[in-house]
């Protein structure tokens, strides 16, 4: 099934950088969940370690099959994920006021994390088979319809943060397929016109509160603004070289809520300072540029569009999460890919890199 010569074309540099980011994330989760009194680490560390192992197995399975063969089943994957998202709305596990997970006894599966790859594969297949010199309004409308179903199902959970991550998938693929800037202008105009209506009727109270406290966290310093304020303090307290591994105060003493999850970047900044952050950002940039190179070298449009869609989603999540941790964007439930705690996020992200490695590895195949 797997030709031995394909090993020679595997991008080991990209694979190594992805593993390195996973290792950095595991160290941060170890630090934030470590109990110095009991001298033991929290179960979250072992859960994340297991997710890394499962994710690598999923990546290997994706690598075994030519992405062109997988693209033939893109509608099946898309419908499968949509059914899982629909199941979640009625029978999903409720936690923190949201219904986002399916209980699999040993762990909870979050289908919205897999919707990104399923949508990217479907859009890449559809655009890749069309011989388009420039993307037309009708093409964009059909693509928007394909995005709308999973977007609404995820937003209904409610998980607007995960739903928004589907937009860069469409944006990246549409741009690569020849999206005209005039259509982008129309889209921006529609967004501006609908903004007041969305604010009044599309957002829940806690979502509006996050935007208000982002603009002025002191308005509710002990409530909605607490996380924003603590994140800024944590990032700023690291200085140039940081306080050292296991020596952070904001993360270690739980001043920063869910430090191991959406705000793992803040803990990294506190413990390893500006230099640690710079090194990690360099790794993320290397992964992104290496992925875009895979798109450039792809042997066909389906491969190129698939990589661009997945890389766009990855870049959006990294940029937004870091901006959120630094107090430059409203707090939203978005993980930092490959580093934040979250089994489904880790498995889905490693699967996505399986697709990217798959495209580059088979650039010379018949």
Beta strands, then each sheet from edge to edge (+ up, - down):
strand 1: 93-95
strand 2: 98-103
strand 3: 108-109
sheet 1: 1+ 2- 3+
end
